[in-house]
Amino acid sequence: MGLFQENISTPTETHTTIPSEKGVAQFSSVDDFKEYIKDLSTAYSAISSTFGGDQMLQMTTSSAETGMAQKVTGITGLERTSQTNVQVLGIDEPDIVKTDKGEIYLSSEYAQYYPLMQRSFFEEDVRPPAPQDTTKVIKAYPPESLAEETAISQNGTLLLDNDVLLIFAGDAIYGYDVADPKNATRKWEIKLEDGNEIEAARLLDKTVYLVTKTQINIYSPCPLTPLSFAGEKLTIECTDIYHPVLETQVDVTYTAMTINPQTGKIGNTISLVGSSSSSVIYMSSQAVYLSYSHFVDLIQFFSDFFSERAPDLIPTAVLDKIAELSDYDLSANAKYVEFQTILENWQNSLQSDKRLQFENEMNNRMTDYLTEHARELEQTEIIKIGIPEFEILANGEVPGSLLNQFSLDEYEDNLRVATTISSSNLGNSESLNDLYVLDENLEELGFLKDLGKGERIYAVRFVEDKGYVVTFREVDPFFVIDLSEAASPALAGELKIPGYSSYLHPISQDKILGIGKEGSQVKISLFDVADPQNPSEEDKYTLNEYWSDVLETHHAFLLDAKHEIFFIPGTRGGYVFSYTDDQLKLEKTVADWQVQRALYINDYLYILGSNQIVVLNEADWSEVKRLSW
């Protein structure tokens, strides 16, 4: 059976059968939940493991004006402040820094403390003391008055709603009244119960959308108690938990809920099982989308293959035994073991020359068959959930798997989806990349297939009626896709350049910034897409850096459109670039400390790190003030 292992991965204990029913249903009891996950205890088949990745609450934007300034009223001389770089305008995302009304709130969460330069053997390694786990409240405007006002004893990622600062710590969520920044006081607290984690949160229309994650206990999967508020536990009964009708890989239960940021009171909730490695949760201003990956029933797949392509190679009696496996009351793994046994016993009965002939014929026919049926091997099912009521609105399905949050985008009630069909499942065949447009009921409207054959998607960005896709293997094809006709997506233009971009940021209607790598160094590309049929790389800049946090989180990127500059952190410092006249120019660097983020207030750029803040005048890039701790 070794020849089949070269062509397609084998499953461990998992459900792979694809019934005609789709969508989600609620468990009827705890026994129903246990039965559902009985054959999923190992949950990660060899096929599905090739599609791993941490994909949390995800959002995309269809606007080119990300990184817009927020106008400020009520503070003399304060006209504009930057906001966290988010994916959907109007929906805030937690980050380690927030600013409002001339104040900066900076958490010590995720700070790294290690020397920036290798010291000699004889030189004493002097490191600054690691700070306490706090959230600093800093008076930031005017910059000459830069000073720490107080420190809150909790740390984590932050959201800010009017005068309430939310701190998402590891085991709790805190709401602080910061109307008087010097005297921040705790208003409320939500405690996470043991075994639960904060998956993600968003702030939309003065409502916090929180997602928690609970590892499934196969012996006692429900009821769930994700958290407690004011001494009262939130309990999710078994019959309130949804699961895919299509049995698929699951190992966690996600619970989404609304929270009043002013009071901490919990509102609507919904719970669904999912996969910590392959489920994507994406939120627009209208809905939450949850994805599931599922794979072809391998027994049925091989039965179809033998019937269509190899009936002359295997005796009818052996084919009948294989076909009968589909009706056995066995797990997918047990069926596959039985399938291997049947075929190996027959192969062992062959003489060496006949066996060699059979193996070569099978390999060639299977390669062709896999190529033709590539999009049947893995499917992504998508569930649409309306907000804030959390009602199930629709479900749909597309071939392949999702890369990350930018693979999904809701625009004019349609959902655009970019997927990759991995070559790991295709034997000697090439990987494939597709783009699908689904309507408001998640029915297919249109598609564009075979982008960058033999490569995989590294970055996606949707901007109104355009899509930008980067694939990569040896060079970086940058695709411009015309989505003006939802039913007929079309490839408008293509550009091939060295390296790849893993984050795409629109800086205007016809300019896209790409941040990625070329070789071992960080590369910045400025793409001109004014003529979609002829995209060009107007300029590029290669940093003497092997990493930037922008490659991992878009929150680390800052754009100031007024001054036509952007900021990215590196491992050796921070970098401020201008892009005036389509030229990338390194305007300012700050070195020798752990730079993490940047923000602007009026015309001053504040560069923030683990142990200091530097304020720069954007008119001439002179240093105005520095605060260390």
GIHU-V392080 format. One record per backbone hydrogen bond with DSSP energy under -1.0 kcal/mol. NH is the residue of the N-H (numbers start at 1). CO is the residue of the C=O. Records with the same first field share a line. If there is no record, write none. Layout:
NH: CO / CO
//
This chain:
4: 1
8: 4
25: 243
27: 241
33: 29
34: 30
35: 31
36: 32
37: 33
40: 37
44: 42
49: 45
50: 47
51: 48
52: 49
58: 281
70: 81
72: 79
78: 75
81: 70
82: 600
91: 88
92: 203
95: 158
98: 105
100: 103
103: 100
104: 138
105: 98
106: 136
107: 96
108: 134
111: 108
126: 124
134: 132
135: 152
136: 106
137: 150
138: 104
139: 147
140: 102
141: 102
145: 142
146: 143
147: 139
149: 137
150: 137
152: 135
157: 168
158: 95
159: 166
161: 164
164: 161
165: 176
166: 159
167: 174
168: 157
169: 167 / 172
173: 190
174: 167
175: 188
176: 165
177: 185
178: 163
183: 180
185: 177
187: 175
188: 175
190: 173
191: 228
192: 171
193: 226
196: 193
197: 213
199: 211
200: 211
202: 209
203: 92
204: 207
207: 204
208: 259
209: 202
210: 257
211: 200
212: 255
213: 197
214: 253
216: 251
224: 236
228: 191
229: 232
232: 229
234: 227
236: 224
240: 237
241: 238
242: 271
243: 25
245: 23
251: 274
252: 274
253: 214
254: 272
255: 212
256: 270
257: 210
258: 268
259: 208
260: 265
264: 260
267: 258
270: 256
272: 254
273: 242
274: 252
279: 275
281: 56
282: 289
283: 58
284: 287
288: 385
289: 282
290: 383
291: 280
292: 381
294: 379
296: 377
301: 297
302: 298
303: 299
304: 300
305: 301
306: 302
307: 303
308: 304
309: 305
313: 310
319: 315
320: 316
321: 317
322: 318
323: 319
324: 320
326: 323
327: 324
328: 325
330: 328
335: 331
336: 332
337: 333
338: 334
339: 335
340: 336
341: 337
342: 338
343: 339
344: 340
345: 341
346: 342
347: 343
348: 344
350: 347
355: 351
356: 352
357: 353
358: 354
359: 355
360: 356
361: 357
362: 358
363: 359
364: 360
365: 361
366: 362
367: 363
368: 364
369: 365
370: 366
371: 367
372: 368
373: 369
376: 373
377: 374
379: 294
380: 398
381: 292
382: 396
383: 290
384: 394
385: 288
386: 391
387: 286
390: 386
393: 384
394: 384
396: 382
398: 380
400: 378
401: 420
407: 404
408: 405
409: 416
411: 414
414: 411
415: 438
416: 409
417: 436
418: 407
419: 434
420: 401
421: 432
425: 422
426: 423
429: 426
432: 421
434: 419
435: 448
436: 417
437: 446
438: 415
439: 443
442: 439
445: 437
446: 437
448: 435
451: 433
454: 431
455: 452
456: 472
458: 470
459: 470
461: 468
463: 466
466: 463
467: 481
468: 461
469: 479
470: 459
471: 477
472: 456
476: 497
478: 495
479: 469
480: 493
481: 467
482: 490
483: 465
488: 485
490: 482
492: 480
493: 480
495: 478
497: 476
500: 517
502: 515
503: 515
505: 513
507: 511
508: 511
512: 527
513: 505
514: 525
515: 503
516: 523
517: 500
518: 521
521: 518
522: 545
523: 516
524: 541
525: 514
526: 539
527: 512
528: 536
529: 510
534: 531
536: 528
538: 526 / 536
539: 526
541: 524
543: 522
545: 543
551: 548
552: 549
553: 549
556: 553
557: 554
558: 567
560: 565
565: 560
566: 577
567: 558
568: 575
570: 573
574: 590
575: 568
576: 588
577: 566
578: 585
579: 564
582: 579
583: 580
585: 578
587: 576
588: 576
590: 574
592: 572
595: 593
596: 608
597: 608
599: 606
601: 604
602: 80
604: 601
605: 616
606: 599
607: 614
608: 597
609: 612
610: 594
613: 627
614: 607
615: 625
616: 605
617: 622
618: 603
621: 617
624: 615
625: 615
627: 613
629: 611
//
